[in-house]
Amino acid sequence: MKANGFTTLMGGSLACSVDGADWHFSVRRVDGHSHGPFCEFHQKDVSASDIAAFLPHLDSLEWHEIADSALGKSESFAKDNEFRVNVQSSEQGTKNHKEVVEAFLAFMRPASPLKR
């Protein structure tokens, strides 16, 4: 499975959506700085392995719900060293927080050393 990548201004974050999915995710630096390598994925396919390079501890991420997210509904996040991943339901989506996280982890499964 691949996601469609979009890099925000000056590599501030890498936003990804999966065709036909009612959820999406983004990766950004924890310190808020730009990250030039995100630009490599602008308007390109992004694989689980590509994202795993930013999240080396994928299988031990601690997820936190964002109860009143200004960006969307059912948003959760996790931090892994210098990067943060946010996952959320699309505007028309029906997934709750847990289901959005599970959908992201299913997308990432091919890159997981534990292969849940």
Backbone as a chain_set.jsonl record, in Angstrom:
{"seq": "MKANGFTTLMGGSLACSVDGADWHFSVRRVDGHSHGPFCEFHQKDVSASDIAAFLPHLDSLEWHEIADSALGKSESFAKDNEFRVNVQSSEQGTKNHKEVVEAFLAFMRPASPLKR", "coords": {"N": [[0.847, -1.166, 0.0], [0.501, 2.229, -0.73], [0.935, 5.695, 0.087], [-0.171, 8.994, -0.713], [2.052, 11.559, -0.962], [2.621, 14.828, 0.387], [4.377, 17.707, 0.799], [4.584, 20.224, 3.187], [5.07, 23.802, 3.339], [8.418, 24.594, 2.872], [9.363, 22.105, 3.815], [8.194, 21.639, 6.297], [6.416, 19.699, 7.236], [5.403, 16.342, 6.438], [2.695, 15.379, 4.815], [0.339, 12.799, 4.409], [-1.884, 10.785, 2.501], [-4.038, 8.035, 1.931], [-5.314, 6.546, -0.919], [-8.805, 6.35, -1.141], [-9.111, 5.947, 1.576], [-10.487, 6.837, 4.802], [-9.017, 8.399, 6.506], [-5.95, 10.056, 7.455], [-2.433, 10.985, 7.688], [0.375, 12.705, 9.216], [3.826, 13.647, 9.365], [6.191, 15.264, 11.343], [8.906, 17.286, 12.569], [9.699, 17.119, 16.034], [10.703, 19.39, 17.259], [9.683, 21.394, 15.711], [11.074, 22.491, 13.577], [11.948, 22.826, 10.075], [12.355, 20.09, 7.749], [14.348, 19.127, 5.411], [14.583, 16.609, 3.905], [11.902, 15.746, 3.736], [10.913, 16.933, 1.474], [11.594, 15.327, -0.665], [9.487, 13.64, -1.011], [7.355, 15.036, -1.971], [4.348, 15.214, -3.658], [4.543, 12.552, -4.443], [4.551, 8.925, -4.34], [4.445, 7.383, -1.184], [5.855, 5.02, 0.912], [5.38, 2.53, 3.523], [7.886, 1.84, 4.475], [9.324, 4.14, 3.856], [8.208, 5.966, 5.68], [8.816, 4.667, 8.06], [11.505, 5.151, 8.335], [11.603, 7.577, 9.617], [10.495, 6.939, 12.008], [11.851, 5.108, 14.034], [11.207, 3.549, 16.26], [8.737, 2.356, 15.915], [7.111, 0.167, 16.766], [6.833, 0.561, 19.455], [5.562, 2.903, 20.024], [3.888, 5.414, 21.904], [0.641, 6.3, 22.039], [-1.412, 9.238, 21.967], [-4.495, 10.765, 22.497], [-5.954, 13.604, 20.904], [-8.15, 15.541, 22.159], [-9.79, 17.834, 21.484], [-9.142, 18.643, 18.76], [-8.074, 21.136, 16.515], [-7.581, 20.663, 13.922], [-8.977, 18.517, 12.867], [-11.082, 15.593, 13.215], [-11.05, 12.894, 15.597], [-8.223, 12.747, 16.181], [-4.94, 11.651, 16.883], [-1.652, 11.36, 18.35], [1.86, 10.471, 18.288], [5.188, 10.379, 19.543], [8.503, 9.914, 18.37], [11.653, 9.848, 19.083], [13.118, 12.339, 17.309], [10.92, 12.927, 15.737], [7.383, 13.402, 15.173], [4.28, 11.844, 14.769], [1.097, 12.381, 13.484], [-2.175, 11.181, 13.369], [-5.364, 11.078, 11.838], [-8.939, 11.112, 11.465], [-10.689, 11.621, 8.403], [-12.649, 14.474, 7.329], [-15.229, 13.546, 6.601], [-15.039, 11.061, 7.61], [-15.605, 8.158, 9.745], [-14.178, 6.948, 11.691], [-13.035, 6.298, 15.028], [-10.685, 7.456, 17.571], [-9.05, 5.219, 18.303], [-9.478, 3.477, 16.134], [-8.412, 4.959, 14.015], [-5.691, 5.06, 14.684], [-5.198, 2.303, 14.578], [-5.622, 1.882, 11.832], [-3.502, 3.346, 10.734], [-1.328, 1.88, 11.813], [-1.776, -0.548, 10.527], [-1.254, 0.223, 7.89], [1.462, 0.69, 8.22], [2.44, -1.818, 8.803], [3.959, -3.482, 6.882], [6.527, -2.444, 7.221], [7.206, -2.96, 9.787], [9.235, -4.462, 12.238], [8.135, -6.357, 13.889], [5.926, -7.261, 12.57], [3.09, -7.231, 13.151]], "CA": [[0.0, 0.0, 0.0], [1.238, 3.487, -0.807], [0.22, 6.915, 0.424], [0.162, 10.148, -1.54], [2.787, 12.496, -0.136], [2.563, 16.264, 0.139], [5.224, 18.401, 1.756], [4.154, 21.591, 3.449], [6.034, 24.862, 3.082], [9.818, 24.44, 3.268], [9.623, 20.848, 4.507], [7.727, 21.686, 7.682], [5.831, 18.398, 7.558], [5.061, 15.453, 5.337], [1.303, 14.957, 4.965], [0.099, 11.628, 3.564], [-3.229, 10.222, 2.447], [-4.147, 6.773, 1.204], [-6.492, 6.589, -1.793], [-9.99, 5.642, -0.68], [-9.162, 5.816, 3.037], [-11.15, 7.949, 5.484], [-8.073, 8.879, 7.503], [-4.67, 10.488, 6.888], [-1.423, 11.195, 8.719], [1.476, 13.598, 8.901], [5.043, 13.503, 10.164], [6.936, 16.524, 11.456], [9.921, 17.268, 13.624], [9.185, 17.475, 17.361], [11.126, 20.756, 17.583], [8.994, 22.326, 14.832], [11.917, 22.946, 12.476], [11.775, 22.19, 8.767], [13.174, 18.898, 7.52], [14.535, 19.083, 3.963], [14.292, 15.323, 3.266], [10.475, 15.59, 3.449], [10.66, 17.442, 0.117], [11.764, 14.214, -1.613], [8.219, 12.918, -1.132], [6.297, 15.934, -2.41], [3.553, 14.724, -4.781], [5.052, 11.233, -4.823], [4.107, 7.818, -3.505], [5.188, 7.196, 0.059], [5.628, 3.666, 1.424], [5.553, 2.326, 4.96], [9.335, 1.877, 4.739], [9.734, 5.551, 3.847], [7.782, 6.573, 6.947], [9.526, 3.987, 9.146], [12.819, 5.776, 8.49], [11.441, 8.665, 10.577], [9.919, 6.382, 13.236], [12.592, 3.857, 14.28], [10.619, 2.759, 17.355], [7.34, 2.23, 15.51], [6.376, -0.839, 17.522], [6.681, 0.916, 20.871], [5.038, 4.258, 20.131], [2.83, 5.661, 22.878], [-0.334, 7.153, 21.364], [-2.17, 10.17, 22.794], [-5.626, 11.387, 21.804], [-6.115, 15.056, 20.97], [-9.601, 15.572, 22.354], [-10.444, 18.934, 20.768], [-8.219, 19.047, 17.709], [-8.526, 22.174, 15.582], [-7.286, 20.206, 12.566], [-9.883, 17.479, 12.39], [-11.667, 14.785, 14.281], [-10.368, 11.652, 15.946], [-6.783, 12.913, 15.964], [-4.037, 11.145, 17.901], [-0.259, 11.546, 17.972], [2.917, 9.765, 18.999], [6.523, 10.931, 19.3], [9.58, 8.934, 18.273], [12.894, 10.623, 19.032], [12.986, 13.707, 16.805], [9.736, 13.09, 14.897], [6.044, 13.211, 15.715], [3.302, 11.448, 13.756], [-0.303, 12.648, 13.813], [-3.133, 10.442, 12.548], [-6.705, 11.586, 12.098], [-10.04, 10.773, 10.575], [-11.035, 12.69, 7.465], [-13.856, 15.203, 7.73], [-16.399, 12.692, 6.44], [-14.735, 9.739, 8.161], [-16.356, 7.724, 10.923], [-13.289, 6.25, 12.617], [-12.707, 6.922, 16.3], [-9.239, 7.56, 17.782], [-8.419, 3.896, 18.283], [-9.559, 2.939, 14.772], [-7.48, 5.7, 13.162], [-4.361, 4.555, 15.024], [-5.107, 0.947, 14.032], [-5.488, 1.984, 10.374], [-2.117, 3.765, 10.479], [-0.441, 0.756, 12.105], [-1.96, -1.534, 9.448], [-0.49, 0.765, 6.764], [2.882, 0.565, 8.543], [2.795, -3.215, 9.077], [5.067, -4.02, 6.068], [7.826, -1.917, 7.673], [7.367, -3.291, 11.188], [10.024, -5.666, 12.496], [7.305, -7.342, 14.584], [4.896, -7.706, 11.617], [1.88, -7.497, 13.949]], "C": [[0.897, 1.234, 0.0], [0.325, 4.631, -0.381], [0.662, 8.002, -0.54], [0.814, 11.186, -0.644], [2.616, 13.938, -0.567], [3.399, 16.932, 1.212], [4.729, 19.82, 1.937], [5.333, 22.544, 3.264], [7.402, 24.586, 3.7], [10.088, 23.174, 4.08], [9.211, 20.847, 5.954], [7.09, 20.392, 8.145], [5.596, 17.618, 6.272], [3.657, 14.938, 5.617], [1.036, 13.832, 3.973], [-1.351, 11.182, 3.643], [-3.196, 8.968, 1.587], [-5.419, 6.84, 0.373], [-7.626, 5.756, -1.218], [-10.116, 5.507, 0.822], [-9.85, 7.037, 3.649], [-10.314, 8.459, 6.658], [-6.804, 9.315, 6.772], [-3.691, 10.733, 8.033], [-0.374, 12.197, 8.253], [2.634, 13.337, 9.855], [5.725, 14.863, 10.185], [7.982, 16.375, 12.55], [9.287, 17.718, 14.939], [9.521, 18.928, 17.69], [10.496, 21.816, 16.673], [9.811, 22.854, 13.662], [11.571, 22.216, 11.179], [12.7, 20.988, 8.651], [13.264, 18.691, 6.008], [14.21, 17.753, 3.309], [12.799, 15.052, 3.018], [10.176, 15.975, 2.002], [10.817, 16.363, -0.953], [10.437, 13.516, -1.906], [7.068, 13.786, -1.632], [5.655, 15.441, -3.707], [4.091, 13.41, -5.352], [4.422, 10.172, -3.928], [5.034, 7.677, -2.307], [4.845, 5.805, 0.595], [5.785, 3.632, 2.945], [7.035, 2.387, 5.32], [9.863, 3.305, 4.747], [9.41, 6.211, 5.183], [8.538, 5.964, 8.125], [10.919, 4.572, 9.365], [12.766, 6.935, 9.487], [10.983, 8.162, 11.938], [10.601, 5.063, 13.583], [12.014, 2.98, 15.384], [9.115, 2.57, 17.142], [6.543, 1.289, 16.408], [6.22, -0.525, 19.002], [6.173, 2.35, 21.056], [3.922, 4.325, 21.165], [1.885, 6.698, 22.273], [-1.135, 7.98, 22.359], [-3.289, 10.78, 21.955], [-5.559, 12.906, 21.952], [-7.626, 15.279, 20.99], [-10.3, 16.632, 21.513], [-9.522, 19.482, 19.688], [-8.842, 20.101, 16.798], [-8.373, 21.71, 14.142], [-8.263, 19.173, 12.021], [-10.443, 16.697, 13.544], [-10.896, 13.49, 14.454], [-8.881, 11.727, 15.644], [-6.008, 12.386, 17.158], [-2.606, 11.378, 17.42], [0.649, 10.665, 18.807], [4.237, 10.413, 18.629], [7.536, 9.791, 19.279], [10.88, 9.694, 18.046], [12.618, 12.021, 18.5], [11.751, 13.948, 15.956], [8.446, 12.781, 15.649], [5.143, 12.819, 14.556], [1.907, 11.738, 14.301], [-1.162, 11.842, 12.853], [-4.513, 10.978, 12.86], [-7.695, 11.112, 11.055], [-10.258, 11.931, 9.613], [-12.334, 13.351, 7.926], [-15.119, 14.354, 7.649], [-16.204, 11.301, 7.051], [-15.51, 9.439, 9.423], [-15.47, 7.043, 11.956], [-13.097, 7.044, 13.912], [-11.181, 6.925, 16.452], [-8.537, 6.213, 17.631], [-8.395, 3.327, 16.862], [-8.609, 3.662, 13.813], [-6.053, 5.226, 13.424], [-4.18, 3.154, 14.443], [-4.939, 0.964, 12.507], [-4.068, 2.403, 10.001], [-1.157, 2.598, 10.709], [-0.579, -0.354, 11.063], [-1.21, -1.073, 8.199], [1.003, 0.523, 6.981], [3.356, -0.876, 8.721], [3.927, -3.76, 8.199], [6.446, -3.553, 6.52], [8.127, -2.284, 9.116], [8.221, -4.537, 11.374], [9.206, -6.752, 13.192], [6.205, -7.901, 13.687], [3.611, -8.116, 12.319], [0.949, -8.41, 13.271]], "O": [[1.933, 1.258, 0.664], [-0.899, 4.539, -0.48], [1.749, 7.93, -1.113], [0.206, 11.645, 0.324], [2.482, 14.228, -1.756], [3.155, 16.743, 2.403], [4.484, 20.533, 0.965], [6.465, 22.108, 3.056], [7.518, 24.372, 4.907], [10.96, 23.177, 4.949], [9.803, 20.136, 6.766], [7.207, 20.023, 9.314], [5.593, 18.174, 5.173], [3.449, 14.154, 6.543], [1.464, 13.906, 2.821], [-1.965, 11.199, 4.709], [-2.419, 8.865, 0.638], [-6.487, 7.155, 0.897], [-7.433, 4.597, -0.852], [-11.128, 5.001, 1.308], [-9.804, 8.132, 3.088], [-10.853, 8.895, 7.675], [-6.61, 8.98, 5.603], [-4.071, 10.695, 9.203], [-0.253, 12.494, 7.065], [2.453, 12.876, 10.982], [5.822, 15.532, 9.156], [7.934, 15.442, 13.351], [8.432, 18.603, 14.946], [8.726, 19.623, 18.323], [10.749, 23.008, 16.848], [9.285, 23.598, 12.834], [10.982, 21.135, 11.191], [13.698, 20.884, 9.363], [12.347, 18.138, 5.401], [13.606, 17.75, 2.236], [12.461, 14.217, 2.178], [9.283, 15.403, 1.379], [10.235, 16.474, -2.032], [10.292, 12.87, -2.944], [5.931, 13.322, -1.709], [6.33, 15.272, -4.722], [4.093, 13.188, -6.563], [3.836, 10.484, -2.892], [6.25, 7.835, -2.418], [3.67, 5.459, 0.715], [6.262, 4.586, 3.559], [7.395, 2.931, 6.363], [10.74, 3.646, 5.542], [10.236, 6.928, 5.747], [8.865, 6.666, 9.082], [11.454, 4.493, 10.471], [13.768, 7.245, 10.131], [11.076, 8.891, 12.926], [9.992, 4.002, 13.44], [12.305, 1.785, 15.436], [8.331, 2.622, 18.089], [5.407, 1.598, 16.768], [5.55, -1.261, 19.727], [6.34, 2.937, 22.125], [3.113, 3.405, 21.282], [2.281, 7.837, 22.026], [-1.492, 7.51, 23.439], [-3.058, 11.251, 20.841], [-5.156, 13.422, 22.994], [-8.288, 15.212, 19.954], [-11.318, 16.338, 20.886], [-9.166, 20.661, 19.708], [-9.988, 19.97, 16.368], [-8.966, 22.295, 13.236], [-8.348, 18.99, 10.806], [-10.3, 17.08, 14.705], [-10.177, 13.053, 13.554], [-8.34, 10.877, 14.937], [-6.371, 12.641, 18.307], [-2.372, 11.57, 16.227], [0.275, 10.181, 19.875], [4.39, 10.937, 17.526], [7.446, 8.839, 20.055], [11.164, 10.13, 16.93], [11.953, 12.812, 19.168], [11.543, 15.07, 15.493], [8.424, 12.015, 16.612], [5.234, 13.4, 13.475], [1.583, 11.385, 15.435], [-0.9, 11.824, 11.65], [-4.812, 11.298, 14.01], [-7.338, 10.762, 9.93], [-10.038, 13.089, 9.968], [-13.025, 12.84, 8.807], [-15.981, 14.431, 8.525], [-17.108, 10.467, 7.008], [-16.011, 10.344, 10.091], [-15.964, 6.604, 12.994], [-13.009, 8.272, 13.905], [-10.468, 6.454, 15.567], [-7.546, 6.097, 16.911], [-7.388, 2.756, 16.441], [-8.062, 3.044, 12.899], [-5.289, 5.013, 12.483], [-3.13, 2.848, 13.879], [-4.196, 0.152, 11.956], [-3.495, 1.869, 9.051], [-0.27, 2.355, 9.891], [0.402, -1.03, 10.75], [-0.594, -1.892, 7.516], [1.725, 0.191, 6.041], [4.561, -1.123, 8.782], [4.8, -4.451, 8.724], [7.441, -4.213, 6.223], [9.199, -1.953, 9.623], [7.966, -5.561, 10.74], [9.539, -7.933, 13.101], [5.608, -8.924, 14.021], [3.103, -9.217, 12.106], [-0.109, -8.728, 13.814]]}, "num_chains": 1, "name": "protein.A"}
